[in-house]
Amino acid sequence: MAAWLGRVSLGDAWYNMYSRLLRTKPVGSMAHSSDDLTELAEGSAVGLAKVLTTVDLVSLGVGSCVGTGMYVVAGLVANAMAGPGVILSFIIAAVASILSGVCYAEFGVRVPKTTGSAYTYSYVTVGEFVAFFIGWNLILEYLIGTAAGASALSNMFDSLANHSISDFMITHLGTVRGLGKGEDTYLDVLALFIALVVTAVIALGVRNTVGFNNVLNVVNLVVWVFMIIAGLFFISSSNWEGGKFLPYGWSGVMQGAATCFYAFIGFDIIATTGEEAKNPNTSIPYAITVSLVTCLTAYVSVSVILTLMVPYNLIDVSAPLMEMFAVHGFMWGKYTVAVGSIAGLTVSLLGSLFPMPRVIYAMARDGLLFRFLSHVTALTHTPTVACVVSGSLAAVLALLVSLRDLIEMMSIGTLLAYTLVSVCVLLLRYQPDEQTDTHQFESEVQDMDGLKHEDAKDDQILSENDGSSSYHTGRTEGEGDDSDFHTGHPSLLKRLLGGHYYTLRLRLGMPDASVRPTPATGRIVTRCTLSLFFMSFLLWSTIIFGVEQGTGAGAVISGLMATMMAGSLAKLLIMIIQQPESTRSLPYMAPCVPFVPAAAILVNSYLMLKLSPLTWARFTIWCLIGLLIYICYGVWHSTLELNAREQQAHASSYQRYDDHLDDTVSPGDDLYTQEQDERPYQGWSKSNLSSETVPKKLFEHTNTSL
């Protein structure tokens, strides 16, 4: 008997832990009307200011990317990893970013009025633990990005002063054993000061930050045009000849792409500003697209000029664009670029620090981090405490760690966050519509006259095309159609394949348009998506460490294993395609689902595995620290946990005071059925519903009565 009770207790403990880790945040809890600026954190009296336009979002996205990416990363990768092949590295990194960017854009439309970017997206889809994990790594991304920006500015000033600043610090402060690869480094007091000054600017308010950002972006744009035109007078094709274009081979290009990904991470700053954007439904997708295209153009053009002006092995890593003019004796050009460097690196620093306190604010508001971090100051409408804490940590990091190590550390957390966003898109697209709170989207539509007009237009087109063979003709009225408004894969594939589209559908076993997703099909997609996520890492590990680095029979065996894994990935994709897709239409939807999210997962996982082992070691330490915080604090103080305890307390009181009533339930009664109907389906974690929507004791009591 004692052993049986022990097993029961163990089962209950596992059930409770499972429910806690995989509980999801209702999307409707974040839905507010357009004039509601008081979605308050506990203890706050005000909310975030809704002041950002589409132009502001584009400016934030471009500024956060172009600064450090153009003035630092291009020279670093060209010198140490890829040579002139840095151009290809940037293009590959851009493709990975675009694949993730369209997934970000869809989520930005699904949950527009939110702060926290990928953290919040994960919280409403895959559960609390994964959301905390992503949020924690987004903090790492922005923390290192801020420190790297401050360190880059310090290096640039040091280069202008002929390294007298660093010599002064080494002479008077000495050197310390760095946190990077073990080499000695000097205490970069100037970088610490720069980070603290920018922290003060961010804390003053979003209006001041965006205005300052826009001015610096204009300066950066003018200097970029100057560099391209002036550089044409000093280029030499001999720097690309004789095998110099790919001196480190394709392996160096791919390693460079993993580092170049750092240069594109700024677009997710756009997704963190949903609560502060005036019209997030249209602004977020447009701003992400424009930012990525602009940044790619800037990086490729600058890399071409840089590698044609200076041999790749002679590029100055600390200030490559300034020194490329100095090498040719064009000092006026050097100082002009210096002005652009100050503007570009400052705006990049702003772009890294701006979203970090907002992610911390979102996590603290949900109770996963300490709640005092969610305080919003009435004067500035910014999470001031989170700004000060995050800026101070970044300043300390800039003081102790070199720029090269900071850049290498940065990409891994970002790549993982982007990968999990793609996973979330796959999960949501194939779940029953009840999983995504329809009341949220309907309230969004009611708040915006433009979307009302689009809905009316969709109904009219749907009635005109009644009886057509569109994949989405099975939709109910008001759910949208397969017009240009819908950017999902059916319309795109139809245009590409023409009449072969229906033959392909038949051979792949794609469901009929009238079929709707069910909980069972949603769970199939969930299992397939998670399997695809883990198998992608296993596939690339086999290729990188077995095929590329192996020899002889070992490499052959690894190649055969990789081939079988690739076949399994294709089978998983076919299984996903064979499930019915949600019919819900959004103002923007990622194209070619499931292929685009699957491609993003594959590319991002490959780039992650190309990073150095030391980067993985530091990433592991950071994750262990976060896990400790979550176990000791977050899991017990989560808002969802507090709500579940309150519901359980109410249920216990109900049973205690109403024991004298007849609580028997017959099979024909509507009580249990109504409870089930009112509970939204969540394909990722079905069982956690009974612990949140219906308290477990009451749930078991009802089952016993039945």
Residue, then its C-alpha position, 0 to 999 in steps of 0.5 A: m500500500a505504501a509503495w502504491l501511495g508513493r507511486v501516486s505521489l510521484g505521478d502527481a508531482w510529475y503532473n504538477m511539474y509538467s503543467r507548470l513547465l508547459r502552461t501557456k499564456p492566453v493571447g486574449s490576456m494581452a489584447h487591448s483596444s487601441d486607446d488602452l495605454t494602461e496595461l500595467a505591471e504590478g505596482s505600476a501606475v502607467g503603461l508604455a507610450k504608443v508613439l512609434t510610426t512605421v518610419d520610426l520602426v524602420s529607423l530602429g531596425v536599420g540603425s541597430c543592424v548597420g552600425t556595428g555590422m558595417y563598421v566592425v563585423a565586415g572587417l573582422v570576418a574578412n580578415a580572420m575567417a572568409g577573406p573577400g568571401v565575406i560578401l557571400s557570408f553576409i548573403i548567407a546570413a541575410v537569407a537565414s535572417i529573412l527566413s526568420g524575419v517572415c516568421y517574426a512578422e507573422f507573429g508580430v501580427r498575431v500578437p501585435k500589442t505585446t512587449g517581449s518579442a520571441y519571449t511573448y510569442s513562445y509564451v502563448t504557443v509552446g509554454e512557460f519554460v521555453a518562453f523563459f529560456i528564449g527570453w533569457n537568451l534574448i537578454l544575453e543577445y542584447l546585453i552582449g550587443t550593448a557591450a559590443g557597441a560600447s567596446a566598438l566605439s571605444n576602439m574607434f576613438d582609440s584608433l583616432a587617437n593613435h591608440s594613446i587611450s589604450d596605452f594610457m589605460i594599460t600604463h596606469l591600470g594594467t591588464v587583467r585576465g579577460l573573460g574571453k579566450g584567456e588573453d590579457t586585456y586592459l580595463d576599457v573604462l571608456a567603453l564603460f562610460i559610453a554604455l552608462v551614457v547611452t543607458a541614461v538616454i534610453a531611460l529618458g523616454v522612447r520619444n527622445t530615443v527615437g528622435f536621436n536615433n533618426v538623426l544619427n541614421v541620416v548621418n550614417l546614410v550620408v557617410w555610407v554613400f560617401m564611402i561607396i563613391a570615394g572608394l571606387f577611386f582606390i579599388s584594385s581587382s588584384n586583391w581578388e585574384g589568384g585564389k584570394f577571394l576564398p582564401y579560407g575556403w567554403s568552410g571559412v565562408m560558413q563560419g563567417a556567416a555564423t558571425c555575420f548573423y550578428a549583423f542582422i539581429g537588429f530586426d527583432i527590435i521591431a518585434t519588441t515594440g508592439e505595445e509602442a507602435k501606433n499600427p503594429n499590424t502593418s508597421i511590423p511586417y513592413a519595417i522588418t522587410v525594409s530593414l533586412v533589405t537595406c542592411l544587406t545592401a549596405y553590408v555587401s556594398v561596403s564589403v566589396i569596397l573594403t576587400l578591393m581597397v585593402p588585401y584581406n590580411l592587411i585589414d585593420v580589425s579595430a577600425p577597418l573602414m577608417e583605416m582603408f582610406a588611411v592606407h591610401g593616404f586619403m586622410w580627409g576620407k578617414y575623418t569623414v568615415a570617423v563621423g559616420s562611425i560615431a553615428g553608426l556605432t552609437v545608433s547600433l548601441l541604442g538599438s541593442l540597449f533599447p529592447m533589452p529592458r523591454v524584454i526584462y520588463a515583460m518577463a518581470r511583469d509575468g513574474l518570471l523575473f523579479r517583479f521590481l524590474s517591471h516598474v514603469t516611470a510615470l514621467t518617461h513611460t519607460p521601464t526605468v529600473a530595467c534600463v538601469v540594471s541592464g545598462s549597468l550589466a552591459a557596462v561591466l561586460a564592456l569593461l572586462v571583455s574584448l570586442r572580438d569575444l563579444i561578437e563571437m558570443m552574441s550570435i548563438g542566443t539570437l540564432l536559437a531564439y529565431t529558430l524557436v520562433s519558426v517552430c512556433v509558426l509551424l505549431l500555430r498554423y496547424q492547430p485548431d482555431e480555438q488555440t489562438d484566442t479569436h476574441q483578441f483578433e476580432s477586437e483588434v479589427q474593431d479598433m482599426d477602420g482599415l481592417k474593417h474595410e479589409d474584412a468587408k472586401d474579403d467577404q465580397i471576394l469570397s462570395e464572388n469566388d464561391g465554388s472555386s477550387s481554391y484551397h481555402t474555399g472551405r472557410t466560413e464567412g468572414e475568415g478570409d480567402d485565397s486572394d493576394f491578401h493571404t500570403g500563405h503557401p497555397s496561392l504562391l504555390k499555385r502561381l508557381l506550379g500552375g496546373h501541376y499544383y493539384t496533381l502535387r496535392l493529390r500525390l502528397g496526400m494534402p487534405d481537402a479544403s473543407v477539412r479543419p484541424t482537430p486536436a489529434t492533427g494538431r498533436i501530430v504536427t507538434r510531434c513532427t515539428l519538435s522531431l524536425f527541430f532536434m533532428s536538424f541539430l543531429l543532422w548538421s552535427t553528423i555533417i560538420f563533425g563526421v563528414e567535413q572533419g572525418t576521414g576514410a570509412g568514418a566519413v562514409i558512414s557519417g555520410l550515409m547516416a546524414t542521408m538517412m536523417a535527411g530522408s527522415l526530415a523530408k518525411l516529417l515535412i510530408m506528414i505536416i503537409q498532410q494535416p489540415e491547416s488553420t483557416r484563420s487569415l491574418p493581415y500578414m502570413a509567412p509564405c510557403v509554410p511549412f517550407v519557410p519555417a523548416a528552412a529557417i530551422l535548418v539554416n539557423s541550427y547549422l550556423m549555431l553549430k559553426l560557432s566555436p566550442l568556447t562560445w557554446a561553453r559560455f552559452t551553457i553557463w549563461c543558461l545554467i544561471g537562468l535555469l537556477i533563477y527559474i527554478c528558485y523564483g520564476v516557477w513559483h512567482s509566475t502570474l499563471e502560477l498565482n492564478a492557478r493557486e487562486q483558482q484552487a483556493h476557490a475550488s477548495s472553498y467551494q467544496r468545503y462550504d457546499d458539501h451539504l449540497d447534492d453534487t452528483v452529476s448525471p451523464g446527461d447534465d451539461l455542467y461537464t460538457q460546458e466546462q469542456d467546451e469553454r476550454p480553449y484547445q492547446g495542442w502543445s500541452k493539452s494536459n495542463l488545461s485541467s490544472e489551470t482552467v479546471p482545478k485538479k481536485l474539482f476535475e477528479h471529483t467530477n470524474t469520480s461522480l461520473 
